Amino acid sequence: MGAKSVSPDVLHAPIPYLECPKNGEQLYNYAYEPPEGVPVSNGNPIEHDFGVTDIRVVREQVPLTLKKHGFKLVNFAAGRAVADWADEAQVWRPLAGPVDDSPLVLADASTVAPEDLMPVALHRLTYSGQTYALAHNPDHKWYWASGITTEEAYVFACYDSRTDGRARFTPHTAFKNPSTTPDAPAKASRSEL
């Protein structure tokens, strides 16, 4: 799948998704060494080509908000202050920058339909819980911040129980940036809930 830039604000790049197992089994993922003979995950990874919009170029035309889109790019110090916006918000920032290698990309939550969210059983050593994987939908819109630095952070909703129309979840992943040079430093980042 070829990745290319079509304009200064949009890259076309493969975004990773998961498909459910063909046998109808619920998706699961182990965050530790699973029992013998059991794969770490039973999802089928698949990539789909999407336009990925650079927040820096469109921020004046498209004011992205936590309430509607589920994420915002902020100064790192301010990110901690707005992290209590959702029941569970996450702050993600690079530990070294700028980040060009496998940068974080966030889905505009207003383009994610409820049926796009597939429950995934998440098994940790001390407990099991649930998270979501994202089913492919061509209506999804993806955003990233080119060259994000250590002074910046994304704040995004991991979960919000309120059903008043705000973004409740913000799907996110890393993507293969087609403009990354071979000598770009590897990504080092930190997430906090």
Salt bridges, closest charged atoms under 4 A:
GLU19 OE1 - LYS22 NZ 3.85
GLU47 OE2 - LYS176 NZ 3.09
ASP49 OD2 - HIS12 ND1 3.40
ASP108 OD2 - HIS69 NE2 3.86
ASP116 OD2 - HIS140 NE2 2.85
GLU152 OE1 - ARG56 NH2 2.69
ASP160 OD2 - ARG162 NH2 2.75
ASP164 OD2 - ARG166 NH2 2.95
GLU192 OE2 - ARG80 NH2 3.46
GLU192 OE2 - ARG190 NE 3.08
